[in-house]
C-alpha cells in the first residue's frame, strides 16, 4: 500500500471506518485530491456553502469566527460537514499549514448519511466523540477474562444445608463435597464458610454441636451472574469477604465464587495483590508492594479497564496495607488510648491514584490528652516509615502524618480557619485536606464533614477557591501548539488538575461530601449547578486525559524510568491529538463559565 494511497487512508479515518464495504467502495470512486497553500481561505463565513467534505492528509486548517480561533484540525480530521448539512458557511476555514486533502462531493456525502454510525459521528458532541475514542482504544486489547460474566467461573451449583444443622454436620458436608462454603436455607438465606469454623467456632472454644445459625452470615451479599469479572473483584475487595454467592435471574443462588477462583482467573489482578497483603508476616515483607501494584495496574490497563475503575482497586488495596501497618504499630505501642482515624487525601483520598506517588496522609484522634499525643506521634513515625518501605516516597511538601496530626478538636479548628479566612495558604491547605477520607480507624469524621458542608454557603471562600483553581490553565488559546509534534504537555498540570480543582469547588457548593471527581460532577448536576451535557463532556474529557496519562506512565515504568505526566505529541496519533484538543476545549469553556459563576473578577 502506498504511503499516500487516498482510499486506504480515508478508509482508516472515522467515520469512514464504520461504513459497510460496498458503501465505502462507491464513495471511494468519487474521492478527489486537492492542495491549498498556507493562508488560503477554503471557506468563508457567510459565503458560498461547502460542496465537499474534506479529509486532511497533511497540513492543518484553522476554524475561526470573527477572528477568534475555535479549533485547529490536522491529519486524519474532517471539515466542511456543518456547511454541507446546514447549507450555510458558518465559520472561516483558513489553511494554517500547506494542506493536502481528500474531498468527497456533496452528493456522495449525502448518500452516506443513510448509514447510522456515519451520520451519528457528525451529530455527536464532544462527550460522545471522546467516549468513542476510549471505546476504540479498548476494544482491541480488552482481555476476555476480565469481561466475561462471572457465572462462567462457577465450578458447580451451590451446596446447601438446613438451618437446623450443626457445625459438625456442616463440616462433614463440606469435606464430602470438597467445598469451602455452604448456603444455609434460612430466611433470609445465609452462608457459612470454613473461615467461620476457624474464627467463630475453634477460636472461641465452641464444639461441633454448635448450631450453624450461631456462626453463619446473613443476609447474603450476592451479585448477578451477568456482571463482569472485574466488577466481582471490586465487590470482593470492598466487602472484605472471600465467598460471593452468584444469582440467576429471579434471585436464585446458582453457585458461590471464591477469591481463589478469581485469583486463578487473573493472576495479575487485585485479588492476587490482596492475597499477598493478607500473607504479610512483618515489615520485612513490605518491599515489593509498589512493584506488585504497578504490575496489577499494567495488566488491568492492558485488559481495557478504565483508569477510574483501576483507581478504585488501588485505593482498596492501599487501605488494606495501611490497616496492616497500623496494626503493627499498635502491636509495638500497645492499645491506642482512644479512637483514631488515618486520613488520606490527594489522589488517594479521591480514589484516583493508579501509580503509587508520594504520601498524602494525616492522623486524627478523639481525646486531646498528653498520653494520646505521645502515642499517636510515635504511631505516625512508624506508619510513615513503613509506607516508605512499601514504595510510597515521603511527601516533599511535608503533607504526612508525622507533621499533620492532632486531636479532633484541633482538626476542627484548622478546618474552620481554612473556611473562614481563605488566605492563599489556607486555600492551598483546604484544597488538599477537603479531599480527605478516613482510610482506617474508628474515629467518627462527622464533625469535620459538618464543617466541610458549610462551604456550600461560604460564597467568599468558594469564589477564592475558584479563582485559585483557575490558575491551572488548559492550553486554550495556545491550542495551536498541539499541531507541532515536538510539543510536550504536562497532562496533570494542563488536563487533570483543571478538572479536579473546579470539580472540588462545584462539589463543595453542591454539598457533596464525596471527594471523587466524577462523583462531584454528578452531584453538581443534581444541585442544578451544571447541565448534564456539561457533566458528560467533562467526565469523558477527564477519563480520556487519565487514559493518555496512565499509558505514558506505564510506558516510562517499563523502560525503568520514573513515571512522568508529560506526553509528547509525537507519541500520539492524529486522532488522539484531535481528541486531546476536544478535551482541552471543554475545560476552557468550563473555566470561562466558572469564572462568571463565582465572579472571580471581583477577587
C-alpha positions as CSV (number, residue, x, y, z in Angstrom):
1,X,0.0,0.0,0.0
2,X,1.4,3.4,-1.0
3,X,2.1,5.9,1.8
4,X,-0.4,8.4,0.3
5,X,-3.0,5.9,-1.0
6,X,-6.1,8.1,-0.6
7,X,-8.6,5.2,-0.5
8,X,-6.7,3.3,2.3
9,X,-6.1,6.5,4.3
10,X,-9.8,7.6,4.1
11,X,-10.9,4.1,4.9
12,X,-9.0,4.2,8.2
13,X,-10.4,7.6,9.2
14,X,-13.5,7.9,11.4
15,X,-16.3,7.8,10.5
16,X,-15.5,6.1,7.1
17,X,-14.1,3.1,9.0
18,X,-17.6,2.3,10.2
19,X,-19.1,2.1,6.7
20,X,-20.1,-1.2,5.0
21,X,-17.6,-2.2,2.4
22,X,-20.0,-1.7,-0.5
23,X,-20.9,1.8,0.6
24,X,-17.3,2.9,1.1
25,X,-16.4,1.4,-2.3
26,X,-18.9,3.6,-4.0
27,X,-17.8,6.7,-2.2
28,X,-14.1,6.0,-2.8
29,X,-14.6,6.3,-6.5
30,X,-15.6,9.9,-6.1
31,X,-12.6,11.0,-4.0
32,X,-10.6,13.9,-5.2
33,X,-7.1,15.1,-4.2
34,X,-6.6,18.8,-3.6
35,X,-3.8,21.1,-2.4
36,X,-4.1,24.6,-0.8
37,X,-1.0,26.6,0.3
38,X,-0.7,28.3,3.7
39,X,-3.1,31.2,4.1
40,X,-5.7,30.1,1.7
41,X,-9.3,30.7,2.8
42,X,-11.0,27.4,1.9
43,X,-14.4,28.5,3.3
44,X,-15.6,32.0,4.3
45,X,-18.3,32.6,6.9
46,X,-21.4,33.9,5.2
47,X,-20.1,33.0,1.8
48,X,-20.8,30.0,-0.5
49,X,-21.5,26.8,1.4
50,X,-19.1,23.9,1.0
51,X,-19.7,21.5,-1.8
52,X,-17.3,18.9,-0.3
53,X,-16.4,17.0,2.8
54,X,-12.6,17.4,3.4
55,X,-10.4,14.7,4.9
56,X,-7.0,16.2,5.9
57,X,-4.0,14.1,4.8
58,X,-1.2,16.5,5.6
59,X,-1.1,20.0,7.0
60,X,-3.6,21.9,9.1
61,X,-6.6,24.2,8.9
62,X,-7.9,26.8,11.4
63,X,-11.6,27.2,12.1
64,X,-12.4,30.8,13.1
65,X,-15.3,33.0,13.9
66,X,-14.9,36.8,14.0
67,X,-11.1,36.4,14.1
68,X,-11.2,34.0,17.1
69,X,-9.6,30.6,16.6
70,X,-12.1,27.9,17.7
71,X,-10.3,24.8,16.6
72,X,-7.2,23.6,14.7
73,X,-7.7,20.5,12.6
74,X,-4.9,18.3,11.3
75,X,-4.1,14.9,9.8
76,X,-7.0,12.4,9.9
77,X,-9.6,15.0,10.7
78,X,-12.6,16.2,8.6
79,X,-14.2,19.6,7.9
80,X,-16.9,21.0,5.8
81,X,-19.7,18.8,7.2
82,X,-21.5,21.6,9.1
83,X,-21.8,23.6,5.9
84,X,-22.9,20.5,3.9
85,X,-25.6,19.7,6.4
86,X,-26.9,23.2,7.1
87,X,-26.4,24.7,3.7
88,X,-24.6,27.7,5.3
89,X,-21.0,28.6,5.8
90,X,-20.9,29.4,9.5
91,X,-17.1,29.5,10.0
92,X,-14.0,30.8,8.3
93,X,-11.7,27.9,7.4
94,X,-8.1,29.0,6.7
95,X,-5.1,26.9,5.9
96,X,-2.6,27.1,8.7
97,X,-0.1,24.8,7.1
98,X,0.2,23.7,3.5
99,X,-2.8,21.4,3.1
100,X,-3.1,18.2,1.2
101,X,-6.6,16.8,1.5
102,X,-9.0,14.3,0.0
103,X,-12.5,15.6,-0.6
104,X,-15.9,13.9,-1.2
105,X,-18.6,15.7,-3.2
106,X,-21.9,16.7,-1.6
107,X,-23.9,14.0,-3.4
108,X,-21.8,11.1,-2.2
109,X,-21.7,12.6,1.3
110,X,-25.4,12.8,1.5
111,X,-25.8,9.2,0.3
112,X,-23.6,8.1,3.2
113,X,-25.8,9.8,5.7
114,X,-28.2,6.9,5.3
115,X,-25.8,4.8,7.4
116,X,-26.4,5.4,11.1
117,X,-22.8,5.3,12.5
118,X,-21.6,7.6,9.8
119,X,-24.4,10.1,10.3
120,X,-24.1,9.8,14.1
121,X,-20.5,10.8,14.0
122,X,-21.4,14.3,12.8
123,X,-24.3,14.6,15.2
124,X,-22.4,13.6,18.3
125,X,-20.9,16.2,20.7
126,X,-17.6,16.3,22.5
127,X,-18.6,13.8,25.1
128,X,-19.7,11.2,22.6
129,X,-16.5,11.6,20.5
130,X,-14.3,11.2,23.5
131,X,-16.3,8.2,24.6
132,X,-16.0,6.6,21.2
133,X,-12.2,7.2,21.2
134,X,-12.0,5.4,24.6
135,X,-14.1,2.5,23.3
136,X,-12.0,2.2,20.1
137,X,-8.7,2.1,22.1
138,X,-10.1,-0.5,24.5
139,X,-11.8,-3.0,22.1
140,X,-8.6,-4.2,20.5
141,X,-6.9,-5.1,23.8
142,X,-9.7,-6.0,26.2
143,X,-8.9,-9.3,27.7
144,X,-11.8,-11.7,27.6
145,X,-11.1,-12.9,31.2
146,X,-11.9,-9.5,32.5
147,X,-15.2,-9.0,30.6
148,X,-16.8,-12.5,30.8
149,X,-19.8,-12.9,33.0
150,X,-18.8,-14.0,36.5
151,X,-21.1,-17.0,36.2
152,X,-18.7,-18.6,33.8
153,X,-16.3,-19.1,36.6
154,X,-18.6,-21.2,38.7
155,X,-17.4,-24.8,39.2
156,X,-20.7,-26.2,40.2
157,X,-24.0,-25.5,41.9
158,X,-24.2,-24.1,45.4
159,X,-24.2,-26.7,48.2
160,X,-26.9,-26.2,50.7
161,X,-27.7,-27.1,54.3
162,X,-30.7,-26.8,56.6
163,X,-30.6,-24.1,59.3
164,X,-31.2,-26.7,61.9
165,X,-27.9,-28.4,61.1
166,X,-24.9,-28.3,63.5
167,X,-21.4,-27.1,62.8
168,X,-20.2,-30.7,62.8
169,X,-22.8,-31.8,60.2
170,X,-21.8,-28.8,58.1
171,X,-18.1,-29.6,58.3
172,X,-18.8,-33.2,57.1
173,X,-20.8,-31.9,54.1
174,X,-18.0,-29.6,53.2
175,X,-15.5,-32.4,53.3
176,X,-17.6,-34.8,51.3
177,X,-18.4,-32.2,48.6
178,X,-15.0,-30.6,48.5
179,X,-16.3,-27.1,49.1
180,X,-15.3,-24.2,51.4
181,X,-18.8,-22.8,52.0
182,X,-22.5,-23.8,52.3
183,X,-25.6,-21.8,51.6
184,X,-27.9,-22.0,54.7
185,X,-31.5,-22.3,53.7
186,X,-32.8,-19.9,56.3
187,X,-35.0,-16.8,55.8
188,X,-33.2,-14.8,54.6
189,X,-30.6,-17.2,53.2
190,X,-27.2,-17.1,54.8
191,X,-23.7,-18.6,54.3
192,X,-21.3,-20.5,56.5
193,X,-17.6,-20.9,55.5
194,X,-14.6,-22.8,56.6
195,X,-13.2,-19.4,57.8
196,X,-16.3,-19.2,60.1
197,X,-15.4,-22.5,61.6
198,X,-11.9,-21.3,62.4
199,X,-12.7,-17.8,63.7
200,X,-16.2,-18.4,65.2
201,X,-16.0,-22.0,66.4
202,X,-12.5,-23.2,67.1
203,X,-11.1,-19.8,68.2
204,X,-14.0,-19.3,70.6
205,X,-13.9,-22.8,72.1
206,X,-17.2,-24.0,70.7
207,X,-17.9,-27.6,69.9
208,X,-19.3,-29.5,66.8
209,X,-22.8,-29.4,68.3
210,X,-23.0,-25.6,67.8
211,X,-25.9,-24.7,65.6
212,X,-24.9,-23.4,62.2
213,X,-27.1,-20.4,62.6
214,X,-25.0,-19.2,65.5
215,X,-21.9,-18.8,63.3
216,X,-23.3,-18.1,59.8
217,X,-23.6,-14.8,58.0
218,X,-27.0,-13.4,56.9
219,X,-28.3,-11.7,54.8
220,X,-26.1,-12.6,51.9
221,X,-24.1,-10.2,49.8
222,X,-24.8,-11.5,46.3
223,X,-24.1,-10.5,42.7
224,X,-25.9,-11.3,39.4
225,X,-24.3,-13.9,37.2
226,X,-24.1,-11.5,34.3
227,X,-21.8,-8.9,35.9
228,X,-18.2,-9.0,34.5
229,X,-15.3,-10.5,36.4
230,X,-13.7,-7.1,37.2
231,X,-16.9,-6.0,38.9
232,X,-16.8,-9.1,41.1
233,X,-13.2,-8.1,42.0
234,X,-14.5,-4.8,43.2
235,X,-17.3,-6.3,45.3
236,X,-14.9,-8.8,47.0
237,X,-12.4,-6.1,47.8
238,X,-14.9,-3.6,49.1
239,X,-16.8,-6.1,51.2
240,X,-13.7,-7.9,52.5
241,X,-15.3,-11.3,52.0
242,X,-13.8,-14.4,50.4
243,X,-17.0,-16.1,49.2
244,X,-19.5,-14.4,46.8
245,X,-22.8,-16.1,46.0
246,X,-23.9,-15.7,42.4
247,X,-27.5,-15.4,41.5
248,X,-29.6,-16.3,38.4
249,X,-32.4,-14.2,37.0
250,X,-35.0,-14.0,39.7
251,X,-32.5,-14.1,42.6
252,X,-32.0,-17.9,42.9
253,X,-28.5,-18.7,44.1
254,X,-26.6,-20.5,41.3
255,X,-23.3,-21.0,43.0
256,X,-20.6,-19.5,45.1
257,X,-17.5,-17.8,43.7
258,X,-14.4,-17.6,45.9
259,X,-11.4,-15.3,45.9
260,X,-9.3,-18.3,44.8
261,X,-11.5,-18.7,41.7
262,X,-10.8,-15.1,40.8
263,X,-7.1,-15.5,41.6
264,X,-6.8,-18.4,39.1
265,X,-8.7,-16.4,36.5
266,X,-6.4,-13.4,36.6
267,X,-3.2,-13.9,38.5
268,X,-2.2,-10.2,38.0
269,X,-5.4,-8.8,39.3
270,X,-6.2,-7.0,42.6
271,X,-7.3,-10.3,44.3
272,X,-3.7,-11.6,43.9
273,X,-2.3,-8.4,45.5
274,X,-4.8,-8.6,48.3
275,X,-3.8,-12.2,49.0
276,X,-0.2,-11.0,49.2
277,X,-1.2,-8.3,51.7
278,X,-3.1,-10.9,53.8
279,X,0.1,-13.0,54.0
280,X,2.4,-10.2,55.1
281,X,4.1,-11.5,58.1
282,X,6.1,-8.5,59.1
283,X,7.7,-5.3,57.9
284,X,10.4,-7.1,56.1
285,X,7.8,-8.2,53.5
286,X,6.8,-4.6,52.6
287,X,9.4,-4.0,49.8
288,X,7.9,-5.0,46.5
289,X,4.3,-3.8,47.2
290,X,4.7,-0.9,44.9
291,X,6.0,-3.2,42.1
292,X,3.1,-5.6,42.5
293,X,0.6,-2.7,42.3
294,X,2.3,-1.4,39.2
295,X,2.1,-4.9,37.6
296,X,-1.5,-5.1,38.5
297,X,-2.3,-1.7,37.1
298,X,-0.5,-2.5,33.9
299,X,-2.4,-5.8,33.5
300,X,-5.8,-4.1,34.2
301,X,-5.0,-1.3,31.8
302,X,-3.9,-3.7,29.1
303,X,-7.1,-5.5,29.7
304,X,-9.1,-2.4,28.9
305,X,-10.3,-1.2,32.3
306,X,-10.8,2.5,32.7
307,X,-8.3,4.3,34.9
308,X,-11.2,5.4,37.1
309,X,-12.0,1.8,37.9
310,X,-8.4,0.9,38.4
311,X,-8.1,3.8,40.9
312,X,-10.8,2.2,43.0
313,X,-8.9,-1.1,43.2
314,X,-5.7,0.7,44.1
315,X,-7.5,2.7,46.8
316,X,-8.9,-0.5,48.4
317,X,-5.5,-2.2,48.4
318,X,-3.8,0.8,49.9
319,X,-6.4,0.9,52.7
320,X,-5.7,-2.7,53.5
321,X,-2.0,-2.1,53.5
322,X,-2.5,0.9,55.9
323,X,-4.6,-1.2,58.2
324,X,-1.8,-3.8,58.4
325,X,0.8,-1.2,59.1
326,X,-1.2,0.5,61.8
327,X,-1.9,-2.9,63.5
328,X,1.9,-3.4,63.6
329,X,2.2,0.0,65.2
330,X,-0.4,-1.0,67.8
331,X,1.5,-4.2,68.5
332,X,4.6,-2.2,69.2
333,X,3.0,0.6,71.2
334,X,0.1,-1.2,72.9
335,X,-3.6,-0.5,72.5
336,X,-4.4,3.1,71.4
337,X,-5.6,5.3,74.2
338,X,-8.7,6.5,72.2
339,X,-10.3,6.0,68.7
340,X,-8.3,7.5,65.9
341,X,-8.5,7.9,62.1
342,X,-5.8,7.5,59.4
343,X,-6.7,10.2,56.9
344,X,-5.7,10.2,53.3
345,X,-6.2,12.9,50.7
346,X,-4.9,14.0,47.3
347,X,-5.5,11.4,44.5
348,X,-5.6,8.6,47.1
349,X,-8.3,10.5,49.0
350,X,-10.3,10.8,45.8
351,X,-9.7,7.1,44.9
352,X,-8.0,8.2,41.7
353,X,-4.4,7.1,42.4
354,X,-3.1,4.4,40.0
355,X,0.7,4.7,40.1
356,X,2.0,5.0,43.7
357,X,3.0,8.5,44.4
358,X,4.4,10.3,47.4
359,X,2.4,10.1,50.7
360,X,-0.6,12.3,51.5
361,X,-1.8,11.3,54.9
362,X,-2.6,12.7,58.4
363,X,-3.6,11.4,61.8
364,X,-6.5,12.5,64.0
365,X,-7.6,11.2,67.4
366,X,-10.6,11.8,69.6
367,X,-9.2,12.8,73.0
368,X,-6.9,15.8,73.5
369,X,-4.6,14.4,76.1
370,X,-0.8,14.3,76.5
371,X,-1.0,10.5,76.5
372,X,-2.8,10.4,73.2
373,X,-0.4,13.0,71.7
374,X,2.7,11.0,72.6
375,X,1.2,7.7,71.5
376,X,0.0,8.9,68.1
377,X,3.1,10.8,67.3
378,X,5.0,7.5,67.7
379,X,2.4,5.8,65.5
380,X,2.8,8.4,62.8
381,X,6.6,7.9,62.7
382,X,6.2,4.1,62.4
383,X,3.5,4.3,59.8
384,X,5.2,6.8,57.5
385,X,8.4,4.8,57.7
386,X,6.6,1.6,56.8
387,X,4.9,3.2,53.8
388,X,8.3,4.4,52.5
389,X,9.4,0.7,52.7
390,X,6.3,-0.3,50.8
391,X,7.1,2.1,47.9
392,X,5.4,5.4,48.9
393,X,8.0,8.2,48.9
394,X,7.9,10.9,51.6
395,X,5.9,13.9,50.5
396,X,8.3,16.8,49.5
397,X,5.8,19.3,50.9
398,X,5.5,17.5,54.2
399,X,1.9,16.5,54.0
400,X,2.3,13.4,56.1
401,X,1.1,12.2,59.5
402,X,4.4,13.0,61.1
403,X,3.7,16.7,60.6
404,X,-0.1,16.8,60.2
405,X,-1.6,15.3,63.3
406,X,-3.7,16.3,66.2
407,X,-6.9,15.8,68.2
408,X,-10.3,16.0,66.6
409,X,-10.8,19.4,68.2
410,X,-7.5,20.7,66.7
411,X,-8.6,19.5,63.3
412,X,-12.0,21.1,63.6
413,X,-10.2,24.4,64.4
414,X,-8.0,24.0,61.3
415,X,-11.0,23.3,59.0
416,X,-12.9,26.3,60.4
417,X,-9.9,28.6,59.9
418,X,-9.4,27.5,56.3
419,X,-13.1,28.1,55.6
420,X,-13.5,31.4,57.4
421,X,-10.1,33.0,56.5
422,X,-9.3,32.0,52.9
423,X,-5.8,33.3,52.6
424,X,-3.6,31.8,49.8
425,X,-2.1,29.4,52.3
426,X,-5.5,28.5,53.7
427,X,-6.8,27.8,50.2
428,X,-3.8,25.6,49.4
429,X,-4.4,23.5,52.6
430,X,-8.1,23.4,52.1
431,X,-7.7,22.1,48.6
432,X,-5.6,19.3,50.0
433,X,-7.5,18.4,53.1
434,X,-11.0,18.9,51.9
435,X,-10.5,15.8,49.8
436,X,-9.9,13.7,52.9
437,X,-11.4,10.3,53.8
438,X,-10.8,8.1,56.8
439,X,-9.0,5.1,55.3
440,X,-8.5,3.2,58.6
441,X,-9.5,3.7,62.3
442,X,-12.7,4.0,64.3
443,X,-12.8,7.9,64.5
444,X,-16.1,9.4,63.5
445,X,-15.3,12.1,60.9
446,X,-18.7,13.8,61.2
447,X,-17.5,16.9,63.0
448,X,-15.1,17.6,60.1
449,X,-17.6,16.7,57.4
450,X,-20.1,19.1,59.0
451,X,-17.5,21.9,58.6
452,X,-16.9,21.0,55.0
453,X,-20.6,21.1,54.3
454,X,-20.7,24.7,55.5
455,X,-18.6,25.6,52.4
456,X,-21.7,25.4,50.2
457,X,-22.9,28.7,51.8
458,X,-19.5,30.4,52.1
459,X,-19.5,32.5,48.9
460,X,-16.3,34.3,49.6
461,X,-14.5,31.0,50.2
462,X,-15.9,29.4,47.1
463,X,-15.0,32.4,44.9
464,X,-11.5,32.5,46.3
465,X,-11.1,28.7,45.8
466,X,-12.5,29.0,42.2
467,X,-10.0,31.8,41.4
468,X,-7.2,29.7,42.7
469,X,-8.5,26.7,40.7
470,X,-8.5,28.8,37.5
471,X,-4.7,29.3,37.8
472,X,-4.5,25.7,36.3
473,X,-4.9,26.6,32.6
474,X,-5.8,24.2,29.9
475,X,-4.0,25.1,26.7
476,X,-7.0,27.0,25.4
477,X,-5.7,29.8,23.3
478,X,-2.4,28.0,23.0
479,X,-4.1,25.2,21.2
480,X,-2.1,25.8,18.1
481,X,1.0,24.4,19.8
482,X,-0.6,21.0,19.6
483,X,0.0,20.8,15.9
484,X,3.7,20.6,16.5
485,X,4.9,17.1,17.1
486,X,7.8,18.5,19.1
487,X,5.3,20.0,21.6
488,X,5.0,18.4,25.0
489,X,2.3,18.8,27.6
490,X,2.1,18.0,31.3
491,X,-1.2,16.2,31.3
492,X,-1.6,16.5,35.1
493,X,-1.0,20.3,35.1
494,X,-2.9,21.1,32.0
495,X,-5.6,18.5,31.9
496,X,-6.2,16.6,35.2
497,X,-5.7,19.5,37.7
498,X,-8.1,22.0,36.0
499,X,-10.9,19.4,36.1
500,X,-10.1,18.2,39.6
501,X,-9.8,21.6,41.1
502,X,-13.0,23.0,39.6
503,X,-14.9,19.9,40.4
504,X,-13.9,20.3,44.0
505,X,-15.3,23.8,44.1
506,X,-18.6,22.8,42.5
507,X,-18.8,19.7,44.6
508,X,-18.4,21.8,47.8
509,X,-21.1,24.2,46.6
510,X,-23.4,21.2,45.8
511,X,-22.9,19.9,49.4
512,X,-21.4,16.6,48.2
513,X,-19.2,15.0,50.8
514,X,-17.6,12.7,48.2
515,X,-14.2,13.7,47.1
516,X,-14.2,11.7,43.9
517,X,-14.0,14.0,40.8
518,X,-16.6,12.2,38.7
519,X,-19.0,11.9,41.7
520,X,-18.6,15.6,42.4
521,X,-19.5,16.4,38.8
522,X,-22.6,14.2,39.1
523,X,-23.5,15.9,42.4
524,X,-23.2,19.3,40.7
525,X,-25.8,18.3,38.1
526,X,-28.2,17.2,40.9
527,X,-27.7,20.5,42.6
528,X,-28.5,22.4,39.4
529,X,-25.0,23.9,39.1
530,X,-24.1,22.4,35.7
531,X,-26.1,20.8,33.0
532,X,-26.0,17.0,32.3
533,X,-24.3,17.7,28.9
534,X,-21.5,19.6,30.6
535,X,-21.1,16.8,33.2
536,X,-20.9,14.2,30.4
537,X,-18.4,16.2,28.4
538,X,-16.1,16.9,31.3
539,X,-16.4,13.3,32.6
540,X,-15.3,11.9,29.2
541,X,-12.6,14.5,28.9
542,X,-11.3,13.5,32.3
543,X,-11.4,9.8,31.5
544,X,-9.6,10.4,28.2
545,X,-6.8,12.5,29.7
546,X,-6.3,10.0,32.5
547,X,-6.0,7.2,30.0
548,X,-3.3,9.0,28.0
549,X,-1.5,9.9,31.2
550,X,-1.6,6.4,32.6
551,X,-0.4,4.9,29.2
552,X,2.6,7.3,29.3
553,X,3.4,6.5,33.0
554,X,3.3,2.7,32.4
555,X,5.5,3.1,29.3
556,X,8.1,5.0,31.3
557,X,8.0,2.5,34.1
558,X,8.5,-0.4,31.6
559,X,11.7,1.4,30.5
560,X,12.9,1.6,34.0
561,X,12.3,5.4,34.3
562,X,10.4,7.5,36.8
563,X,6.7,7.8,35.9
564,X,6.0,11.1,34.1
565,X,2.9,13.2,33.5
566,X,4.4,14.7,30.3
567,X,3.3,13.4,26.9
568,X,4.9,14.3,23.6
569,X,2.6,15.0,20.7
570,X,4.8,12.7,18.5
571,X,3.7,9.8,20.7
572,X,0.0,10.5,19.8
573,X,-1.9,9.6,16.7
574,X,-3.6,12.4,14.8
575,X,-7.0,11.2,16.2
576,X,-5.6,11.2,19.7
577,X,-4.3,14.8,19.3
578,X,-7.7,15.8,18.0
579,X,-9.5,14.3,20.9
580,X,-7.0,15.9,23.3
581,X,-7.8,19.2,21.8
582,X,-11.5,18.4,22.3
583,X,-10.8,17.7,26.0
584,X,-8.8,20.9,26.4
585,X,-11.5,22.9,24.7
586,X,-14.2,21.5,27.0
587,X,-12.0,22.5,30.0
588,X,-11.5,26.0,28.7
589,X,-15.3,26.6,28.2
590,X,-16.0,25.3,31.7
591,X,-13.3,27.6,33.2
592,X,-14.9,30.6,31.5
593,X,-18.3,29.7,32.9
594,X,-16.9,29.1,36.4
595,X,-15.2,32.5,36.4
596,X,-18.5,34.1,35.6
597,X,-20.5,31.9,38.1
598,X,-18.1,32.7,41.0
599,X,-17.4,36.3,39.9
600,X,-13.7,35.7,40.3
601,X,-13.0,39.1,38.7
602,X,-14.1,40.7,42.0
603,X,-11.3,38.9,44.0
